[in-house]
Each structure stands twice: as C-alpha cells, then as structure tokens.
Amino acid sequence: MAVSLRVPEEMKKRIAKLARQQDLTPHGFMLDAIREKVEVEELRLAFHAEAERRLARMKKTGVGIPAEEVFEYLQKRAAGRKVTRPKPRKLR
C-alpha cells in the first residue's frame, strides 16, 4: 500500500538529522517510528482488553484484592522490601 504524507519542513529536518545519527534513511526512520507506534498501541489495547476481562470476572465472581492492599503491596515492592503478594478473596 502506497502512502503519501505531508510532513512539515521543520519535522523533515528533525527526521533527517535523527536518521543520519542512526545511519538510516529518512524513509527507514519513519517506517521504524510507525512500526514502533503501532506495536505500542497494540500492546496498550491488549492491556486494556485484559483489564476489562479481569474486571468482568471479578464482578461476576466477587473475588478480588482490595485496591488499598494492591497499592500498599506495590509501594513496598517499589521500595525494595520483600513482601508477600496479597491473596484474592471474596469481596462481597
């Protein structure tokens, strides 16, 4: 599929400079940038879809971990402390 983009002059200059620094053509640089953006968006959408599935399962079963316990666990992990992962349980 052929695509034509109108790229502002200032952006063309920036692309050319970055492409040279990476030993790429501007075309190759733009293809890499588009590929990277597509991959990131696919991952983001998959992440959100998984979150929606898990939320639906939690609502259906009533089993989960209270948010405050999750946040406390993550804060301790981020601080480098050893901590036991909270266990899911019936919330209703």
Buried (B, 14 or more C-beta within 10 A) or exposed (E): EEEEEEEEEEEEEEBEEEBEEEEBEBEEBBEEEEEEEEEEEEEEEEEEEEEEEEEEEBEEEEEBBEEEBEEEBEEEEEEEEEEEEBEEEEEE
